[in-house]
Amino acid sequence: MTATPRKLLKPGDTIGILGGGQLGRMLALAAARLGLRSQIFSPDPDSPAFDVVQNATCAEYADVEALEFFANDVDIITYEFENVPAAAAMILAARRPVLPGQTILEITQDRLAEKDFVKRLGIGTADYADVSSASSLSAALSVIGHPAVLKTRRFGYDGKGQAMVRDGDDLDRVWQDLGTRSAILEAFVPFEREISVIAARSADGQVVCFDVTENEHRDHILKVSRAPAAIPEETAAQARAIAEKIATALDYVGVLAVEMFVLPGPGERKVLVNEIAPRVHNSGHWTLDGASISQFEQHIRAIAGWPLGRPVRHGPVTMTNLIGDEINDYARWLTVPGATVHIYGKGAPRPGRKMGHVTQVGGPPEAG
C-alpha cells in the first residue's frame, strides 16, 4: 500500500464529507463537538446530513466543477459510504487528502478483490469463486457445493444484489435475475453467530478496537447489535487481531468495520471474515451512548491527525434499528428508562429503510 497523506487539522478547519445520509449526519455532529466544521457533498437534495451543517454541495459525483469547488472549500475529505465513484475520488485526491485512501476504495468496492486481499493476509473466509456466466456458476458450484450465496461483485448492501443458490435451482434463471456480468459465489457458512469489530487506525499506525459486537439481521438488514458479543474472550481477541491486521495492511486512517462469522465449536471458535466496510458502520451505533467515545468521534480524530481515544464501555449495550414504519413509534421509545432515541431526519418511511435507532445501556430496549 502507498503511504497515507497526513494533515493535522486544528479547531475551525473544515472536513468534507461525501454522502449525506445518517452516517454523514452523525460524523458532522461529532466533528462539531470538537470545534471542526463539516461540508457535505451529496446528489440527493433531501439528504438528512444537510440539516446539521452550514455549507453543503448538492451535485452529482460526475460534476467535475462542483467537486473542484467542494475540494477548495475544505481541508480534508472523507466519506460515509464506500461506493464513491473512482473518478470522483481521483479528482478530489489531486486537491486534498482523501481518507481513507483511493486504493482502499478500489479493494472494498469489489467483493472479489476484497476476498482476495483478505486471503493473501492468511485470514479465513468462506470458500469463493469468480462467476461471470450461468455456465461458470455451474462450474463453481461443482467445487463449492450447495447451498451457496451468489453476490454481485459491486454495489450490494442490506441483502441487495445477492441470492441463495440451492441444489436443483435453475441456474440460467438465477444468473439472469441477479442482473450482473460479474459476481462472486460464496459457500454458505453455518455460523453460530455474526459479529463485527469496529476498529480505528491513526496515521502513525496506532489501532484501537471497540468491544466485539454481536449482530442480528432480519430480512438481510441489521436489526439488533449487542456489545459485548456473547463469545469467549479468546474468540474476541482473535476477532480484534483480525481487524487490526486488516487495518494495518491497508495503511488505513479512520474507522472501519470488519464483519465476521463465528463457527460453532468447543472453546475458542474459528472466525471467518465476511465483509470489510471502510467507514463508520451501523453495528457501531451503540458507541454513541454506550462508550466514552463514539465511532464517529474516533473517525474524526483519526482523519484530523488527533490522538485516538481508548473507548470505555459503560455496561452491556443494545442497539435496535428503527426500520420503515417502526419510526412512527418513536414517542413510545422516549418513555423507556435508559433508552436514547436517534431519529435521522429522513423523509417518509419505506420498507427496509433505516429511519433511526435506539440504544440502551444495561439491557435490551423494549418500548412500553
MARDORO-914088 format. One line per 8 residues: for each residue x, y, z of N, C-alpha, C. Coordinates in steps of 0.1 Angstrom, whole numbers, always signed. Atoms other than C-alpha are relative to their C-alpha. Example, Ala and Ser with C-alpha at 12.3 -4.5 7.8 and 13.67 -1.06 7.14 Angstrom:
2
+9 -12 +0 +123 -45 +78 +9 +12 +0 ~ -9 -11 +0 +137 -11 +71 -8 +11 +8
% end
This chain:
368
+8 -12 +0 +0 +0 +0 +9 +12 +0 ~ -8 -13 +0 +12 +36 -6 -2 +7 +13 ~ +0 -7 -12 +19 +59 +22 -13 +9 +0 ~ +12 -9 -2 -12 +78 +36 +4 +14 +1 ~ -3 -14 -2 -11 +116 +32 -5 +4 +14 ~ +3 -4 -14 -11 +133 +66 -2 +15 +0 ~ +2 -14 -2 -25 +166 +76 -6 +2 +14 ~ +4 -3 -13 -30 +179 +111 -10 +11 +0
+10 -11 -1 -63 +198 +115 +0 +7 +13 ~ +2 -8 -12 -70 +224 +141 -14 +4 +1 ~ +14 -5 -1 -103 +236 +155 -3 +12 -9 ~ +4 -10 +10 -121 +257 +129 +3 -4 -14 ~ -2 +5 +13 -108 +237 +100 -13 -8 -5 ~ +12 +6 +6 -133 +220 +76 +2 -14 -5 ~ +0 +13 +5 -139 +184 +69 -11 -2 -11 ~ +10 +3 +11 -156 +175 +35 -4 -15 +2
+6 +13 -2 -179 +145 +38 -8 -3 -13 ~ +7 +5 +12 -190 +126 +7 -12 -9 +5 ~ +12 +8 -4 -226 +113 +12 -7 +8 +11 ~ +8 -8 -9 -255 +129 +30 -10 -8 +8 ~ +9 +9 -7 -271 +100 +48 +2 +2 +15 ~ +0 -1 -14 -274 +93 +85 +15 -1 +5 ~ -14 +1 -4 -237 +84 +88 +8 +13 -2 ~ -6 -14 +2 -226 +117 +73 -5 +10 +10
+6 -9 -10 -250 +134 +96 +7 -1 +14 ~ -6 +2 -13 -235 +118 +127 +15 +3 +0 ~ -14 -5 +1 -200 +124 +115 +1 +15 +2 ~ -1 -15 -1 -207 +161 +111 -3 +4 +15 ~ +4 -3 -14 -223 +162 +146 +12 -2 +9 ~ -12 +3 -8 -192 +146 +161 +11 +10 -2 ~ -10 -10 +3 -169 +170 +143 -3 +13 +6 ~ +4 -13 -6 -189 +200 +155 +3 +0 +15
-3 +0 -15 -184 +189 +192 +15 +2 +2 ~ -14 -2 -2 -147 +190 +186 +5 +13 -7 ~ -4 -13 +6 -148 +225 +170 +4 +0 -14 ~ -3 +1 +14 -144 +213 +135 -13 +2 -9 ~ +12 -2 +9 -167 +224 +106 -1 -12 -10 ~ +2 +10 +11 -181 +200 +80 -8 +6 -11 ~ +7 -3 +12 -193 +204 +45 -4 -13 -7 ~ +5 +12 +6 -215 +177 +29 -1 +1 -15
+2 +1 +15 -214 +167 -8 -9 -12 -3 ~ +9 +11 +3 -244 +147 -19 -9 +4 -12 ~ +9 -4 +12 -265 +145 -51 -15 +0 +4 ~ +14 +1 -5 -297 +140 -30 -4 +13 +7 ~ +4 -13 -6 -314 +173 -22 -7 -2 +14 ~ +6 +3 -12 -332 +156 +7 +9 -7 +10 ~ -10 +6 -9 -300 +144 +24 -2 +5 +14 ~ +1 -4 -14 -305 +144 +62 +12 +6 +6
-12 -6 -6 -269 +154 +68 +0 +15 -3 ~ +1 -14 +3 -277 +188 +51 -5 +8 +12 ~ +7 -7 -11 -298 +197 +82 +10 +4 +11 ~ -8 -3 -12 -268 +198 +106 +13 +7 -4 ~ -12 -8 +4 -242 +217 +85 -4 +13 -6 ~ +3 -13 +6 -239 +253 +74 +2 +0 -15 ~ -3 +0 +14 -225 +245 +40 -1 -14 -6 ~ +2 +12 +7 -234 +218 +16 +0 +2 -15
+0 +0 +15 -230 +209 -21 -9 -11 -5 ~ +10 +10 +6 -259 +192 -39 +3 -1 -15 ~ -5 +2 +14 -244 +179 -71 +3 -15 -3 ~ -4 +13 +3 -237 +147 -89 +15 -3 +1 ~ -15 +3 -2 -204 +129 -83 +7 +1 -13 ~ -7 -1 +13 -197 +132 -121 +2 +15 -3 ~ -1 -14 +3 -199 +170 -118 +14 +5 +4 ~ -14 -3 -3 -162 +179 -120 +2 +14 +6
-1 -13 -5 -166 +216 -114 -5 +1 +14 ~ +5 +0 -14 -187 +210 -83 +10 -7 +9 ~ -10 +7 -8 -161 +185 -70 +12 +10 +3 ~ -12 -9 -2 -133 +211 -75 -3 +11 +10 ~ +4 -11 -10 -152 +239 -57 -1 -6 +14 ~ +1 +7 -13 -160 +214 -29 +14 -2 +6 ~ -14 +2 -5 -123 +205 -25 +6 +12 +4 ~ -7 -13 -3 -112 +241 -25 -6 +6 +13
+6 -5 -12 -136 +248 +4 +3 -8 +13 ~ -2 +9 -12 -124 +220 +28 +15 -3 +1 ~ -14 +3 -3 -91 +209 +44 +3 -14 -2 ~ -3 +15 +1 -95 +171 +42 -14 -6 -4 ~ +12 +6 +5 -121 +148 +27 -1 -15 +5 ~ +3 +14 -4 -137 +116 +40 -14 -4 -6 ~ +13 +5 +6 -169 +96 +31 -8 -9 +10 ~ +8 +8 -9 -198 +79 +47 -5 -13 -7
+3 +12 +7 -202 +52 +21 +11 -4 -10 ~ -12 +4 +7 -177 +31 +1 -2 +0 -15 ~ +2 +0 +15 -193 +33 -34 +2 +14 -6 ~ -4 -13 +7 -178 +67 -42 +6 -3 -13 ~ -6 +3 +13 -171 +67 -79 +15 +2 -1 ~ -15 -1 +0 -134 +61 -86 +4 +13 -6 ~ -4 -12 +7 -132 +91 -110 -2 +12 +10 ~ +2 -10 -9 -146 +114 -83 +11 +0 +11
-11 +1 -10 -121 +101 -57 +13 +5 -6 ~ -12 -5 +6 -93 +108 -81 +1 +15 -2 ~ +1 -15 +1 -104 +144 -88 +3 +6 +13 ~ -2 -6 -13 -106 +151 -51 +13 -2 +6 ~ -13 +4 -6 -74 +133 -41 +11 +8 -6 ~ -10 -8 +6 -55 +155 -65 +1 +14 +6 ~ +1 -14 -6 -65 +186 -45 +0 +0 +15 ~ +0 +1 -14 -70 +174 -9 +2 -14 +4
+0 +14 -5 -62 +144 +12 -13 -6 +1 ~ +13 +8 -1 -90 +118 +9 +3 -12 +9 ~ -2 +11 -10 -92 +94 +39 -13 -6 +4 ~ -10 +9 +4 -95 +65 +38 +4 +2 -15 ~ -5 -3 +13 -75 +64 +5 -7 -7 -11 ~ +7 +5 +12 -85 +56 -31 +3 -15 -2 ~ -3 +14 +2 -67 +22 -31 -9 -8 +9 ~ +9 +8 -10 -88 +11 -1 -14 -1 -7
+13 +0 +7 -119 +21 -21 +0 -11 -11 ~ -1 +10 +11 -108 +0 -50 -1 -14 +4 ~ +1 +14 -5 -104 -31 -29 -13 -3 +6 ~ +12 +3 -7 -135 -28 -8 -13 +2 -9 ~ +11 -1 +9 -158 -18 -37 -3 -13 -8 ~ +1 +12 +8 -152 -52 -53 +1 -12 +9 ~ +0 +11 -10 -162 -83 -33 +11 -10 -3 ~ -10 +10 +3 -138 -105 -52 +14 +6 +4
-13 -6 -4 -108 -81 -48 +1 +0 +15 ~ -1 +0 -14 -117 -78 -11 +3 -14 +6 ~ -3 +14 -5 -118 -116 -6 +14 -4 -3 ~ -14 +3 +3 -85 -120 -24 +10 +7 +9 ~ -8 -7 -9 -70 -93 -2 +1 -6 +13 ~ +0 +7 -13 -81 -110 +30 +7 -13 +0 ~ -6 +14 +1 -70 -144 +18 +15 +2 -1 ~ -14 -2 +0 -35 -130 +10 +6 +3 +13
-5 -3 -14 -32 -119 +46 +0 -13 +9 ~ +1 +12 -8 -38 -155 +57 -11 -1 +9 ~ +12 -1 -8 -72 -147 +72 -11 -8 -7 ~ +10 +9 +5 -100 -172 +68 -13 +7 -5 ~ +13 -5 +5 -131 -165 +46 -7 -13 -4 ~ +7 +11 +7 -158 -187 +31 +7 -3 -13 ~ -5 +4 +14 -147 -206 +0 -8 +9 -10 ~ +7 -9 +9 -155 -184 -30 +6 -3 -14
-4 +1 +14 -152 -183 -68 -5 +12 -8 ~ +4 -10 +10 -153 -157 -96 -11 -6 -10 ~ +10 +5 +9 -185 -161 -117 -4 +11 -10 ~ +3 -10 +10 -193 -144 -150 -11 -4 -10 ~ +11 +5 +9 -220 -165 -166 -7 -12 +7 ~ +7 +12 -5 -245 -193 -159 +8 -12 +0 ~ -9 +12 +1 -220 -219 -171 +11 +1 +10 ~ -11 +0 -10 -192 -206 -148 -6 -1 +14
+7 +3 -12 -218 -206 -120 -1 -14 +3 ~ +1 +14 -1 -224 -242 -126 +13 -7 +4 ~ -13 +5 -3 -187 -249 -126 +5 +3 +14 ~ -3 -4 -13 -182 -230 -94 -7 -8 +11 ~ +8 +8 -9 -210 -249 -77 +5 -14 +2 ~ -5 +14 +0 -194 -282 -86 +12 -1 +10 ~ -11 -1 -9 -164 -271 -65 -4 +4 +14 ~ +3 -6 -13 -180 -251 -37 -12 -8 +7
+11 +7 -6 -212 -271 -33 -12 +8 +3 ~ +13 -7 -3 -248 -263 -23 -2 -1 +15 ~ +4 -13 +6 -261 -242 -8 +11 +9 +0 ~ -10 -10 +2 -241 -212 -18 -7 +14 -2 ~ +5 -14 +2 -246 -174 -20 +6 +6 -12 ~ -5 -7 +12 -243 -156 -53 -2 +15 +2 ~ +1 -15 -2 -235 -119 -50 +6 +8 -11 ~ -7 -9 +10 -228 -91 -74 +13 +4 +6
-13 -4 -5 -192 -80 -71 +0 +14 +5 ~ +0 -14 -4 -201 -44 -66 -15 +5 +3 ~ +13 -8 -3 -229 -21 -51 -11 -8 +7 ~ +11 +7 -7 -247 -46 -29 +1 +4 +15 ~ +1 -3 -15 -259 -38 +7 -13 -5 +5 ~ +13 +4 -6 -286 -49 +31 -7 -11 -8 ~ +6 +12 +7 -291 -82 +12 -3 +3 -15 ~ +3 -3 +14 -295 -64 -22 +12 -6 -8
-10 +5 +9 -276 -79 -51 +6 -14 +4 ~ -5 +14 -3 -274 -115 -38 -12 -9 +0 ~ +10 +10 +1 -293 -147 -40 +6 -14 +5 ~ -4 +13 -4 -291 -181 -23 -2 -10 -11 ~ +0 +10 +10 -284 -210 -47 -1 -14 +6 ~ +2 +13 -6 -297 -244 -38 +0 -11 -11 ~ +0 +11 +10 -295 -278 -54 -13 -1 -7 ~ +12 +1 +8 -320 -281 -82 -4 +14 -6
+4 -13 +5 -323 -243 -89 +4 +1 -15 ~ -2 -3 +14 -325 -231 -125 +11 +10 -1 ~ -11 -9 -1 -290 -216 -128 -1 +11 -11 ~ +2 -11 +10 -299 -197 -160 -9 +11 +5 ~ +10 -10 -6 -328 -180 -142 +7 +7 +12 ~ -7 -6 -11 -307 -174 -111 +10 +11 -5 ~ -10 -9 +6 -280 -157 -132 -7 +12 -6 ~ +8 -11 +7 -305 -137 -152 -6 +9 +10
+6 -8 -10 -323 -125 -121 +9 +9 +8 ~ -10 -8 -7 -291 -112 -105 +3 +12 -8 ~ -2 -12 +8 -287 -89 -134 +14 +6 +0 ~ -14 -6 +0 -249 -85 -135 +8 -8 -9 ~ -9 +7 +8 -220 -95 -156 +12 -6 +8 ~ -11 +4 -9 -196 -101 -127 -5 -3 +14 ~ +6 +3 -13 -204 -119 -95 +11 -9 +7 ~ -8 +8 -8 -188 -139 -67 -9 -11 +6
+8 +11 -7 -201 -173 -54 +7 -3 +13 ~ -6 +3 -13 -195 -179 -17 -7 -12 +6 ~ +6 +12 -7 -200 -211 +2 -9 +5 +12 ~ +8 -3 -11 -228 -209 +27 +7 -4 +13 ~ -7 +2 -12 -214 -206 +62 -10 -3 +11 ~ +9 +3 -11 -233 -225 +90 +5 +6 +13 ~ -6 -7 -11 -223 -199 +116 -8 -1 +13 ~ +7 +0 -13 -231 -198 +153 -5 +14 +3
+5 -14 -1 -234 -160 +153 +8 +9 -9 ~ -6 -10 +8 -225 -129 +134 +6 +11 +9 ~ -6 -10 -8 -201 -104 +149 +7 +11 -9 ~ -8 -10 +7 -183 -72 +139 +10 +6 +10 ~ -9 -8 -8 -153 -53 +151 +1 +14 -7 ~ -2 -14 +4 -152 -15 +148 +14 +4 +5 ~ -13 -3 -3 -116 -5 +146 +4 +14 -5 ~ -5 -13 +5 -98 +29 +143 +15 -1 -1
-15 +0 +1 -63 +34 +130 +4 +15 -3 ~ -5 -14 +3 -44 +67 +131 +11 -1 -10 ~ -10 -1 +11 -19 +79 +105 +14 -5 +5 ~ -13 +5 -5 +10 +69 +128 +0 -15 +3 ~ +0 +14 -1 -2 +33 +129 -7 -6 +13 ~ +7 +5 -12 -20 +31 +163 -14 -6 -4 ~ +13 +6 +3 -50 +7 +161 -7 -1 +14 ~ +8 +1 -12 -78 +9 +187 -13 -6 -4
+12 +7 +3 -107 -15 +187 -11 +2 +11 ~ +11 +0 -9 -141 -12 +203 -3 -15 +3 ~ +4 +13 -3 -156 -42 +220 -7 -7 -11 ~ +6 +8 +11 -167 -70 +197 -15 +0 +1 ~ +14 -1 +0 -203 -66 +187 -7 -12 -6 ~ +8 +11 +6 -229 -93 +181 -12 +5 -7 ~ +11 -6 +9 -254 -87 +153 -10 -9 -4 ~ +11 +7 +4 -288 -99 +145 -7 +6 -12
+6 -5 +12 -302 -95 +110 -14 -5 -2 ~ +13 +4 +4 -338 -96 +98 -2 +4 -14 ~ +2 -3 +14 -346 -98 +61 +13 +7 -6 ~ -13 -4 +5 -309 -92 +55 +4 +14 +4 ~ -3 -13 -6 -310 -59 +74 +4 -1 +14 ~ -4 +0 -14 -292 -53 +107 -12 +5 +8 ~ +11 -5 -9 -319 -51 +134 +5 +3 +14 ~ -5 -2 -14 -301 -55 +167 +15 -3 +1
-14 +2 -3 -265 -51 +178 +1 +0 +16 ~ -2 +1 -14 -253 -61 +213 +15 +0 +3 ~ -14 +0 -4 -220 -53 +230 +1 -2 +15 ~ -9 +8 +8 -201 -72 +241 -7 -12 -5 ~ +5 +12 +5 -207 -102 +220 +1 -12 +10 ~ +0 +12 -9 -215 -135 +238 +9 -10 -5 ~ -10 +9 +5 -183 -152 +228 +12 -1 +10 ~ -12 +0 -9 -152 -164 +248 +10 +11 -3
-10 -11 +2 -125 -138 +253 +11 -4 -10 ~ -10 +4 +10 -101 -159 +232 -5 +2 -14 ~ +6 -3 +14 -125 -156 +202 -1 +15 -2 ~ +1 -14 +2 -130 -119 +208 +14 +5 -3 ~ -14 -5 +2 -92 -114 +209 +4 -4 -14 ~ -3 +4 +14 -89 -134 +176 -7 +10 -10 ~ +8 -9 +9 -116 -111 +160 +7 +14 +0 ~ -7 -13 +0 -98 -79 +172 +13 -1 -7
-13 +1 +7 -65 -92 +159 -1 +0 -15 ~ +3 +0 +14 -80 -98 +125 -3 +14 -5 ~ +3 -14 +4 -94 -63 +123 +12 +9 +0 ~ -12 -8 -1 -61 -48 +134 +10 -4 -12 ~ -9 +4 +11 -42 -69 +108 -5 +6 -13 ~ +6 -6 +13 -66 -57 +80 +3 +15 +0 ~ -2 -14 -1 -64 -21 +91 +15 +4 -3 ~ -14 -3 +2 -26 -22 +92 +4 -3 -15
-3 +3 +14 -23 -39 +58 -5 +10 -10 ~ +6 -10 +9 -45 -13 +42 +6 +14 +2 ~ -5 -13 -4 -25 +15 +58 -11 +10 +2 ~ +13 -7 -2 -59 +27 +69 +1 +11 +10 ~ +2 -11 -9 -67 +60 +85 -15 +3 +2 ~ +14 -2 -2 -101 +63 +101 -6 -12 +7 ~ +7 +11 -6 -127 +39 +114 -5 -10 -12 ~ +6 +10 +9 -136 +6 +96 -6 -10 +8
+7 +11 -7 -158 -23 +104 +3 -13 -8 ~ -2 +13 +6 -150 -59 +98 -11 -10 +5 ~ +11 +10 -3 -180 -83 +97 +5 -14 -1 ~ -5 +14 -1 -173 -119 +107 -10 -10 +4 ~ +8 +12 -5 -189 -153 +112 +8 -7 +11 ~ -6 +9 -10 -182 -173 +143 -6 -14 -2 ~ +4 +14 +3 -183 -210 +136 -2 -7 +13 ~ +3 +7 -13 -197 -234 +163 +12 -9 +3
-11 +9 -4 -173 -255 +183 +3 +2 +15 ~ -4 -2 -14 -159 -260 +218 +11 +10 +2 ~ -11 -9 -3 -136 -235 +234 +1 +12 -10 ~ -2 -11 +9 -121 -209 +211 -6 -3 -14 ~ +7 +2 +13 -143 -206 +180 +9 +5 -12 ~ -6 -5 +12 -130 -202 +145 -8 +12 -6 ~ +6 -12 +5 -137 -168 +129 +4 +2 -14 ~ -2 -3 +14 -142 -161 +92 -4 +14 -3
+3 -14 +5 -142 -126 +76 -11 -1 -10 ~ +10 +0 +10 -174 -119 +57 +2 +13 -9 ~ -2 -12 +8 -170 -82 +46 +8 +10 +8 ~ -6 -12 -5 -150 -51 +52 -8 +12 -4 ~ +7 -13 +3 -168 -17 +54 +10 +11 +4 ~ -11 -10 -3 -142 +12 +51 -7 +13 +4 ~ +8 -11 -5 -163 +36 +71 -6 -3 +14 ~ +8 +3 -12 -183 +40 +103 -11 -9 -4
+9 +11 +3 -209 +13 +105 -12 -1 +9 ~ +12 +1 -7 -244 +6 +116 +2 -8 +13 ~ -2 +9 -12 -232 -21 +141 +9 +7 +10 ~ -7 -8 -10 -211 +6 +158 -8 +11 +6 ~ +8 -11 -5 -240 +29 +166 -2 +0 +15 ~ +1 +1 -15 -241 +16 +202 +10 +8 +7 ~ -11 -7 -6 -209 +35 +208 -4 +15 +3 ~ +4 -14 -2 -228 +69 +206 -4 +2 +15
+4 -2 -14 -243 +63 +241 +6 -10 +9 ~ -4 +11 -8 -227 +31 +253 +15 +0 +3 ~ -14 +0 -2 -190 +41 +253 +5 +15 +3 ~ -5 -13 -3 -168 +70 +264 +4 +8 -12 ~ -2 -6 +13 -161 +78 +228 -7 -8 -11 ~ +7 +6 +11 -182 +71 +197 +9 -4 -12 ~ -7 +3 +12 -171 +55 +165 +1 +13 -9 ~ +0 -12 +9 -179 +89 +148 +11 +9 +5
-10 -8 -5 -157 +109 +171 +14 -6 -3 ~ -12 +7 +3 -130 +83 +167 +5 +2 -14 ~ -4 -2 +15 -131 +86 +129 +5 +14 -2 ~ -4 -14 +2 -129 +124 +131 +14 +2 +6 ~ -13 -1 -5 -100 +122 +154 +11 -6 -9 ~ -10 +7 +8 -81 +98 +132 +3 +8 -13 ~ -3 -7 +12 -85 +117 +100 +5 +15 +2 ~ -5 -13 -4 -78 +150 +118 +14 +0 +5
-13 +2 -5 -45 +136 +130 +1 +2 +15 ~ +1 -2 -14 -56 +139 +166 +2 -14 +7 ~ -2 +13 -7 -49 +112 +193 -14 -8 +0 ~ +12 +8 -1 -74 +83 +193 -3 -2 +15 ~ +5 +2 -14 -95 +77 +224 +1 -15 +3 ~ +1 +13 -4 -94 +45 +244 -14 -2 +5 ~ +14 +0 -4 -131 +36 +245 -3 -9 +12 ~ +4 +8 -12 -146 +25 +278 -15 -2 -1
+14 +3 +1 -179 +7 +275 -7 +2 +14 ~ +7 -4 -12 -205 +19 +301 -8 -12 +6 ~ +8 +12 -5 -221 -16 +305 -4 -8 -12 ~ +5 +7 +12 -238 -41 +283 -10 +9 -7 ~ +7 -9 +8 -253 -22 +254 -8 -7 -11 ~ +8 +5 +12 -281 -29 +229 -4 +11 -9 ~ +4 -10 +10 -288 -10 +197 -10 -7 -8 ~ +11 +5 +8 -321 -15 +179 -3 +10 -12
+3 -9 +11 -326 -1 +144 -15 +1 -1 ~ +14 -3 +3 -360 +15 +137 -1 +1 -15 ~ +1 +3 +14 -368 +3 +102 -14 +3 -6 ~ +13 -2 +6 -396 +16 +80 -10 +7 +9 ~ +10 -6 -8 -428 +24 +98 +3 -1 +15 ~ -3 +1 -15 -412 +15 +132 +3 +14 +5 ~ -3 -13 -4 -401 +51 +133 -12 +7 +6 ~ +12 -6 -5 -437 +61 +139 -3 -2 +15
+2 +3 -14 -435 +46 +174 +11 +7 +8 ~ -11 -6 -7 -406 +69 +184 -4 +5 +14 ~ +5 -5 -13 -427 +85 +212 +0 -10 +11 ~ +0 +11 -10 -431 +52 +229 +14 -3 +6 ~ -14 +3 -4 -393 +47 +230 +5 +11 +9 ~ -4 -11 -9 -389 +81 +247 -4 -2 +14 ~ +4 +3 -14 -406 +67 +278 +7 -11 +6 ~ -7 +12 -5 -383 +37 +282 +12 +5 +8
-11 -4 -8 -359 +43 +311 +13 -5 -6 ~ -13 +4 +4 -323 +44 +300 +2 -1 -15 ~ -1 +1 +14 -331 +44 +263 +3 +14 -6 ~ -3 -12 +7 -317 +70 +239 -5 -2 -14 ~ +6 +1 +13 -335 +77 +207 +7 +9 -10 ~ -6 -7 +10 -318 +88 +175 -9 +0 -13 ~ +8 -1 +12 -340 +100 +146 +8 +7 -11 ~ -10 -4 +10 -322 +105 +113 -5 +12 -9
+5 -11 +8 -345 +132 +98 -2 -3 -15 ~ +3 +4 +14 -353 +113 +66 -14 +3 -3 ~ +14 -3 +5 -385 +117 +46 -9 -11 +5 ~ +10 +10 -3 -414 +92 +45 +6 -13 +2 ~ -5 +14 -2 -407 +57 +59 -3 -8 -12 ~ +1 +10 +10 -402 +30 +34 +4 -14 +5 ~ -4 +14 -4 -400 -8 +39 +15 -2 -2 ~ -14 +3 +1 -364 -17 +47 +9 +13 +1
-8 -12 -2 -353 +20 +52 +3 +2 +14 ~ -4 -3 -13 -333 +27 +83 -4 +15 +4 ~ +5 -13 -3 -351 +57 +99 +6 +6 +13 ~ -6 -4 -13 -334 +58 +133 +4 -12 +8 ~ -4 +11 -9 -321 +37 +162 -2 +4 +14 ~ +1 -2 -14 -324 +33 +199 +11 -8 +7 ~ -10 +7 -8 -297 +24 +224 -4 +0 +14 ~ +3 +0 -14 -299 +13 +259 +12 -7 +7
-11 +5 -8 -271 +7 +284 -6 -8 +12 ~ +5 +8 -11 -278 -22 +308 -10 -11 -4 ~ +10 +11 +3 -303 -43 +289 -6 +4 -14 ~ +7 -3 +13 -324 -46 +257 -11 +10 +1 ~ +10 -10 +0 -346 -17 +249 -13 -6 -4 ~ +13 +4 +3 -383 -25 +249 -10 +11 +2 ~ +9 -11 -1 -409 +0 +241 -12 -3 +9 ~ +11 +3 -9 -436 +4 +267 -14 +2 -7
% end
